[in-house]
Amino acid sequence: MRGRPLSVLWLQSGGCGGCTMSLLCAESPDLATLFETAGIRLLWHPSLSEETGEEVLALFDRILAGDEPLDVLCVEGALLRGPNGSGRFHLLAGTGRPTIAWARDLAAVAGTVVAVGSCAAYGGITAGGENIADACGLQYEGSRPGGALGREFRARGAMPVVNVAGCPTHPNWVTETLMLIADGALSAGDLDAFQRPRFYADHLVHHGCPRNEYYEYKASAEKPSDLGCLMENLGCLGTQAHADCNTRLWNGEGSCTRGGYACINCTAPGFEEPGHPFQQTPKFAGIPIGLPTDMPKAWFVALASLAKAATPERVRRNAAADRIVVPPTIRPTRKG
């Protein structure tokens, strides 16, 4: 047993800071209370800590010298290798050294390394387009292992990078990951094929979606304000996206699909470049190309045809409306 608080150092690299903004929305308890009760000590965070300049460099020196234990290194944002492999597109202020160099040095002495968000995990939005900054994730470049630390990297605790992917991450995905590490309850076997914690990645966004009745009958929305299923026409990838967004609600009550927005599968590598507009569903011969996970195409076609034929008038009309226009029929449920 460690017998002391779990020490966490947080670096921010090439990104928008949105995962930190999301983390601050942790509630029941709030972030500070959670860290205190879970035995987590935040050594430094560039946005949340008071220490700057020489104080931070002194902390880094103590960590690298082995005088200050580092249990968890959290990195938010993609690592920038450009220009020409120098990393000088992103220097850590006041050091003259690329942030990617500091990340590599600190990762080498950390007990566990956590990539917070899809940028840190796979490159994410920062690596989109022509990727002129040569951005990558800590241990992945898109869906390919490698990245800033290399595919063979293992932290001091023998774990690969833990990819808490999302754009942004749910605050509880981050805090639960840290609490599991603090309790010694997170191992490589608890990560999926893309090194995401399975406690949230073994779920689909489709689970718990309030539009599931429309999905079952293939009663589809035709425009963003409609109540129907967003998969057939409006680009929703909730049946393929690995996350528990509709069962672990954001801020206690919301999710993308509950707010009327298609799921864009932001926990997956390469989500930032789907090859088509986010809110359009690509089709071949009228059939969506991105079929639900584990669903053979022939079965989807057969079931979709039957479902559409059996769609109740209530569901059909409500799917293409922005409010309930036909309420469910009231029927007695007692028999006899």
C-alpha positions in Angstrom: 0.0 0.0 0.0 1.2 3.5 -0.8 0.3 5.1 2.5 0.2 8.6 1.0 -2.0 10.6 -1.4 -1.8 9.7 -5.1 0.4 12.4 -6.6 -0.8 13.8 -10.0 1.0 16.2 -12.4 -1.0 17.7 -15.3 0.5 19.0 -18.5 -1.5 20.9 -21.2 -0.2 20.5 -24.7 -1.7 21.2 -28.2 -5.4 21.6 -27.6 -8.3 23.8 -26.5 -8.3 23.1 -22.7 -11.8 21.8 -23.0 -11.1 18.6 -21.0 -10.0 20.8 -18.0 -13.2 22.9 -18.5 -15.2 19.7 -18.4 -13.3 18.4 -15.4 -14.3 21.5 -13.4 -17.9 20.5 -13.9 -17.5 17.4 -11.8 -20.2 17.4 -9.2 -21.5 15.3 -6.3 -18.8 15.8 -5.1 -17.1 18.8 -6.7 -13.5 18.3 -7.9 -11.7 19.6 -4.9 -13.8 17.5 -2.5 -13.4 14.4 -4.6 -9.6 14.7 -4.7 -9.5 15.2 -0.9 -11.7 12.3 -0.1 -10.1 10.0 -2.7 -6.6 10.7 -1.5 -5.5 12.5 -4.7 -2.9 15.3 -4.5 -2.6 17.6 -7.5 1.1 18.5 -7.7 0.5 21.0 -10.4 -1.9 22.0 -13.1 -1.1 24.9 -15.5 -4.6 26.4 -15.2 -5.5 25.5 -11.6 -2.3 25.9 -9.6 -0.8 29.0 -8.2 2.9 28.0 -8.8 4.5 29.4 -12.0 8.0 29.8 -13.5 10.9 28.8 -11.3 8.6 27.1 -8.8 7.3 24.7 -11.4 10.7 24.1 -12.8 12.0 23.3 -9.3 9.1 20.8 -9.0 10.0 19.1 -12.3 13.6 18.9 -11.2 12.6 17.2 -7.9 10.4 14.7 -9.8 13.1 13.9 -12.4 15.7 13.5 -9.6 13.5 11.1 -7.8 13.0 13.4 -4.8 9.3 13.9 -5.5 7.3 10.8 -6.3 5.1 11.1 -9.4 2.3 8.5 -9.4 0.3 9.8 -12.3 1.2 12.1 -15.3 -1.9 13.4 -17.0 -1.4 15.0 -20.4 -4.2 17.0 -22.0 -3.8 18.0 -25.7 -1.9 16.5 -28.6 1.9 16.4 -28.6 3.4 18.7 -31.3 6.4 17.3 -33.1 6.8 20.1 -35.6 8.5 21.8 -37.3 10.7 19.1 -38.7 10.7 17.0 -35.6 12.0 19.8 -33.4 8.9 20.2 -31.2 9.4 23.9 -31.2 5.9 24.8 -32.3 5.1 24.3 -28.5 7.8 25.3 -26.0 7.0 25.1 -22.3 7.0 28.7 -21.3 10.2 29.8 -19.6 12.2 26.7 -20.3 13.1 26.9 -24.0 12.4 23.2 -24.3 9.5 21.6 -26.3 6.6 20.4 -24.2 6.9 17.0 -25.9 10.4 16.7 -24.5 9.1 17.4 -21.0 6.3 14.9 -21.5 8.7 12.2 -22.5 11.0 12.9 -19.5 8.2 13.0 -17.0 6.5 9.9 -18.5 9.7 7.9 -18.0 9.5 8.4 -14.2 5.7 8.3 -13.7 3.9 5.4 -12.2 1.0 5.7 -14.7 0.5 8.0 -17.7 -3.0 9.1 -18.6 -4.0 10.8 -21.8 -6.9 13.1 -21.0 -9.0 13.6 -24.1 -8.8 12.3 -27.7 -6.1 14.8 -28.6 -3.7 13.5 -26.0 -4.8 9.9 -26.8 -4.8 9.9 -30.6 -4.1 13.4 -32.0 -7.7 14.4 -32.2 -8.9 17.7 -33.6 -5.3 19.1 -33.3 -4.1 16.5 -35.8 -6.9 17.1 -38.3 -6.5 18.4 -41.8 -3.0 18.8 -43.1 -1.6 18.5 -39.6 1.0 21.1 -40.1 2.0 21.0 -36.4 2.7 17.2 -36.8 0.5 16.5 -33.8 0.1 13.0 -32.4 -1.2 11.3 -29.3 1.0 10.0 -26.5 1.0 6.4 -27.7 -1.1 6.6 -30.9 -1.1 8.4 -34.1 -4.8 8.1 -35.1 -5.5 4.4 -34.8 -1.9 3.4 -35.3 0.2 2.6 -32.2 3.3 4.8 -31.8 2.8 8.5 -31.1 5.1 10.6 -28.9 6.2 7.8 -26.5 6.3 4.8 -28.9 4.2 1.6 -29.0 6.5 -0.2 -26.6 6.3 2.4 -23.8 5.3 1.2 -20.4 5.1 3.4 -17.3 6.9 2.5 -14.1 3.8 0.6 -13.1 4.1 -1.5 -16.3 1.0 0.0 -17.8 0.7 1.4 -21.3 -0.8 4.9 -21.6 -4.4 5.0 -20.3 -6.4 6.8 -23.0 -9.4 8.6 -21.4 -10.6 9.5 -24.8 -13.4 12.0 -25.5 -13.8 15.5 -26.9 -14.1 16.6 -24.3 -13.9 13.8 -21.7 -16.8 13.4 -19.2 -15.4 14.6 -15.8 -16.3 11.3 -14.2 -14.3 9.3 -16.7 -11.2 11.2 -15.5 -12.0 11.2 -11.8 -13.0 7.5 -11.8 -9.8 6.6 -13.7 -7.7 8.4 -11.1 -9.6 6.8 -8.2 -9.1 3.3 -9.7 -5.4 4.0 -10.0 -5.3 5.3 -6.4 -6.9 2.1 -5.3 -4.6 -0.1 -7.3 -7.7 -1.3 -9.2 -6.7 -0.5 -12.8 -4.6 -2.9 -14.9 -3.9 -3.3 -18.6 -6.7 -5.9 -18.7 -9.1 -3.1 -17.8 -8.4 -1.3 -21.0 -10.0 -2.0 -24.4 -8.2 -2.4 -27.8 -7.5 1.4 -28.0 -6.4 1.5 -24.3 -9.6 3.2 -23.1 -10.8 2.3 -19.7 -13.5 -0.3 -20.2 -15.7 1.0 -17.4 -17.0 3.5 -19.9 -15.7 2.1 -23.3 -17.5 -1.2 -23.0 -20.8 0.7 -23.4 -22.3 2.4 -26.5 -23.8 5.9 -26.7 -26.8 4.1 -28.1 -27.5 2.6 -24.7 -30.0 4.7 -22.9 -30.6 7.1 -25.8 -34.1 8.7 -25.5 -34.5 8.2 -29.3 -34.3 4.5 -29.1 -38.0 3.9 -29.9 -37.5 5.8 -33.1 -34.4 3.8 -33.9 -36.3 0.5 -33.3 -38.9 1.5 -35.9 -36.4 3.2 -38.2 -38.5 6.4 -37.8 -35.9 9.0 -38.7 -35.4 12.6 -38.2 -35.2 14.6 -41.4 -33.8 17.9 -40.0 -31.9 18.7 -36.8 -34.9 19.9 -34.8 -36.8 16.6 -35.4 -37.4 14.1 -32.5 -36.6 11.0 -34.6 -33.6 8.8 -34.8 -30.5 10.7 -36.1 -28.7 7.7 -37.6 -30.3 7.3 -41.0 -30.0 10.9 -42.3 -28.2 13.1 -39.8 -24.9 11.3 -39.2 -25.4 9.9 -35.7 -22.8 7.2 -34.8 -24.3 6.4 -31.4 -24.7 2.8 -32.3 -21.0 2.5 -32.9 -19.5 4.9 -30.4 -17.9 3.5 -27.3 -19.0 5.6 -24.3 -21.7 5.7 -21.7 -22.9 9.2 -22.4 -26.6 8.4 -22.2 -26.4 6.4 -19.0 -23.8 8.6 -17.3 -25.4 11.9 -18.1 -23.4 15.1 -18.5 -24.1 17.7 -15.7 -26.6 15.2 -14.4 -29.1 15.5 -17.2 -27.6 15.9 -20.7 -25.9 14.3 -23.7 -25.4 15.1 -27.3 -28.3 13.1 -28.6 -30.6 14.3 -25.8 -29.7 17.9 -26.9 -30.6 17.1 -30.5 -27.1 16.6 -31.8 -25.8 13.6 -33.6 -23.1 11.6 -31.8 -19.8 12.0 -33.8 -18.0 9.2 -32.0 -15.5 11.5 -30.3 -14.0 8.8 -28.2 -12.6 7.0 -31.3 -9.3 7.7 -33.0 -9.8 9.6 -36.3 -13.3 10.8 -35.4 -12.2 14.3 -36.5 -12.0 13.3 -40.1 -15.0 11.0 -40.9 -14.7 11.6 -44.7 -18.1 13.4 -44.8 -19.9 16.2 -43.1 -20.6 15.3 -39.4 -24.3 15.7 -39.7 -24.8 13.7 -42.9 -25.1 10.0 -43.1 -23.2 8.5 -46.1 -25.2 5.8 -47.9 -24.7 3.1 -50.5 -27.8 2.1 -52.4 -29.9 3.9 -49.7 -28.3 1.9 -46.9 -26.2 3.7 -44.3 -22.5 2.8 -44.6 -21.8 2.9 -40.9 -24.0 0.2 -39.6 -24.6 -0.5 -35.9 -21.8 -2.4 -34.1 -22.1 -6.2 -34.6 -25.0 -5.8 -37.1 -24.5 -7.7 -40.4 -25.7 -5.7 -43.4 -28.2 -8.3 -44.6 -29.9 -8.4 -41.1 -30.0 -4.6 -41.0 -31.7 -4.4 -44.4 -34.3 -7.0 -43.4 -35.0 -5.6 -39.9 -35.1 -2.1 -41.2 -37.7 -3.0 -43.8 -39.9 -4.8 -41.2 -39.5 -2.0 -38.7 -40.5 0.7 -41.2 -43.6 -1.4 -42.2 -44.6 -1.8 -38.6 -44.0 1.8 -37.5 -47.0 3.1 -35.5 -48.5 6.3 -36.8 -47.7 8.1 -33.5 -43.9 7.3 -33.9 -43.9 8.1 -37.6 -45.4 11.5 -37.1 -43.5 12.5 -34.0 -40.2 11.5 -35.6 -40.4 14.3 -38.2 -41.7 16.9 -35.7 -39.9 19.1 -33.1 -42.4 18.2 -30.4 -44.8 15.4 -29.4 -47.7 15.8 -31.8 -49.4 12.5 -31.1 -49.2 11.3 -27.5 -49.1 7.5 -26.6 -52.5 5.9 -26.3 -53.8 5.4 -22.8 -54.7 1.8 -22.2 -55.5 -0.2 -19.1 -52.7 -2.6 -18.1 -54.7 -4.7 -15.7 -56.2 -7.9 -17.1 -59.5 -9.3 -16.1 
